[in-house]
Amino acid sequence: MAKGRLSGKVAIVTGAASGIGRATAELFRSEGAEVVGSDLAAGDDLFAADAGSEEDVKALVEHTVWKHGGLDIFFANAGVSGGLASIFDQTAEDWAEILRIDLIGPFLAIKHAAPALKARGGGSIVCTASVAGLRSGAGGAAYSAAKAGVISLVQTAANQLSGSNIRVNAICPGLIETGMTKAIYESAREKGVAHRIGELNPLQRGGEPIEIAHAALFLASDESSYVNGQALVVDGGLTSSMPTARRFDIRAE
């Protein structure tokens, strides 16, 4: 019987209750990994953890090492969109919460996972960024800034972990049907324009969570053993061009 691509590996996947996280946890298990999935609420074998809480992330790593004897892979996937409100309609508190989960969360994952990975001789950390971190027009301002930060973070972390055999990379999904984009998909279907979803990319369709999961599998596996400090774009070709962004008027106070 052929071994799976992650046979003998132990992995953590955050945001594992649905969407990309769930698809990735299932795929990792099918490839032989022992997977600890986490999300805000426990249930269905999920470890309850707030991805933006240092106490929770530390506890998640410690629990995984205690239960499975070590850690080889951390997929820092949990995130929030924050909506599409303009800069002028958001508060500093809105930004702080989005950055806490979407940027501080991956930082905490790297900080607490790296020592456990080093103890196993190395491993892989994968963070979910977004095409919104590469181009304007693919997300709200705070979300886009956070995801741009994730891309910079993996580059910095890869270099700070030099010599450890720990690789740190990001995935930049385009439009994927998940809980985060549910409103977009439902609205399009109600209006009878579902066929227009993803029309700005050359494949002219939205993506599926499993397509991002396969990218995560590549980055988690030894197949990407020479890939480090990179942002892998999985967007149907969206960022090969420049989609039109919505414009917002500056409001006088």
N, C-alpha and C positions, 0 to 999 in steps of 0.2 A: 504494500500500500504506500503510495507516494506521500511524502511529508508535505504539510502545508508550508506556505511561505513564512509564517510566523511561528512555526512549531517550536515549542519550548520557551517562547517569549511571554512576558507578563506586561500587560498594557492597561493604561488608564485612559478612558474617554470621557470627557466632560460634555454636558449638554446631551446626554445619551437617552433622554426620555423620548425624543422624537427627531424627525428630520435627518440631517446629516449625521448627528451623533449616534442615533439609533442604527442607521444603515451601516455606519463604520464599525460600531461595536459588534454587530451581527457578522459582518464580513471578516473582521479580525478573528472572531471565534471560529468561523468556518475555515480559516487558514491556520488553525492550530494554537492560537494565543489564548492564554488565560486573561480574561478582560474584566476589569472593575469599571462599570459604568457609573457615572454620578450625575446628579441633577439637583435642583433645589429641593425637591421632595423625594423621600425614599419610597421604594415600591418596585415590584418586579425586579428584584435583585439590584436595585440602584442604591448607591451610597449617597445619602443626603449631604450636599455641600453647596455652598454659595461660592461660585468660581472667583468672585472678587473679594473674598474674605481670607486673609492670611491664615487665621486659625483653622478654617475649614479645609483649605488646600493642604496645609501641613498635616492635618489629621487624615485626609484622604490618602496621601502618600504613605504615611506611617501605617495605616490600616492595610494598604495593599502589600507593603513589604512584610508586615507581620503575617498576613494570610497566605501569601504566595511565595514568600522567601526572597523577594527582590522586585526590581522594576526595570524594564528594558525600553518601554515606549510610553510617552505621554502625549496624547492628542488633546491640546487645549482648544476645544471647539466651542464651548459655551459663549453665548453672546446675546445682545439685544439690539434692536434696530434704532429705537428712539424716534421713529417716525420721520416724516419729510418736512417738518416745520423749518422755516427759514431761521437764520441766525437771529433775526430781529424778533422772532416769536419764541425763542428759547431763553431759559434762565441759566445762570451759572450752576444752579442745583441740577438742572437737566443734564448739562454737560458733565458734571462731576459723577453722576450715576452711570452714564453711558461709558465714560472713560474708566470708571472703577471696574466694570465688568469686562468690557471689550479690550482694554489695554493693560490695566493693572492685573487682570486675571491671567493673561499669558505670562506676564512678568513673574507672578507668584508661582505659576506652573514651572517655569524654568528654574527659579530660585530653589524650590523645594524638591523638584524631580532630579536635578543634576547630580547632587551627591549620591542619590540612590542608584542612578545610572552608572556613575563612576565606579561604584562598588561592584558592579557587574562587569566592569571592563569597557563600558561605553554603552551607547544606545541612541535612540532617536527621539527628539521632541518636535512635534508638528503643531503649528498654531494656525487657526483659521483667521485669515485676513479677509480681503475682499477686493474686487475690482474698484470699489469705491475708494480704496486707499491709493489707487493709481491714477484715476481720472475723475474729474468733476461730473456730476449728473447721474451717478449711480447710487446715491444714498444721501441722507441728511448730513448736515455739516459736522455735527459731533461724531456721528458714526464714521464718516469718511476720515475725519482727523484721527480717530482711534485706530482705524484699520491701517492708515498710513504709518501710525506709530508702531503697529505690530510688525510691519515689514521692516522698519528700521531696527526694531528690537531684535528680530531674529538675526540680522546681520551683526549687530553688536554682540549678542550672546554667543554666536558661532565663534567670534574672535576671542571673546573672553574665556571661552572653554577650550581654547587651542591646546592641543596635546592630550586631551581627555578622551578622545574617540567618541565624543558626543556630538551628534549632528543636530542642528537647529534650522528648520525650514518653515516656510509659510505656504498655505494654499490660498489663492485668490479666486473664489467662486464668482461667477456671474449670476444671472437670475436663476435661482433654484427654487422649486416648489417645496417650501417648508412652512412651519408654523409662522415664521417671521414674514413670509410673503403671502400668507393665506388670503389676506384682504385683497391683494392685487389680483390673484387668480380668481377669487370668488366674484369680484366685481366684473372682471372680463367675461366670465361665463354667464353672469346674469344679463349682461348687455349683448350677449351673442357675438362677442369679439375675441373669444379665446384663441382663435387662430392667429391673432396679432401679437400674442405673448412672445417675447423674444425676437420680434421682427427686426430689431436694430442690429442683431448679430448675423454673420453670414450663414449660419445654420438655420436661422429663422425659427428658433424654438427655444423654450426654456429648458433648463437642465433638471435632472433628477438627483435626489440625494445619493443614490448609489454611484453616480458618476464622480462625485466628490470623494466618496468612500474609497473608490479605486485609486484615486490620486493619493489619498492618505495612506493606503496600503503600500503603494510604491515607496513613499517617503519613509514609512516605518520599517520597511523590509531592507534586507541586505542588497537588494537590487539597486538601491540608491546610495550605495556605500561611498560614492565620491561626490555626492550632492550635499552641499552645506552652505548655509547662509543665503538661501535663494527663496524667491517668491514664485511658486508655480501657478500660472494662470490657467483656470479651467472655466472658460466663459463662452464657448462657441464661436470665438473670434471677435467678441465685442470690442475689446481694447485694441484690435488691429486698426480701428478707425476712431473717430471722435464723435460720440453721440451728442445730440443737442441737449443742453442743460436748460432747466427751467430758470427763468429770471424772477427775481424778487425786487420789489420797490423798497427803497430806504424810507422808513417812516419817521417823520419829524416827531420829536417828543413833545 
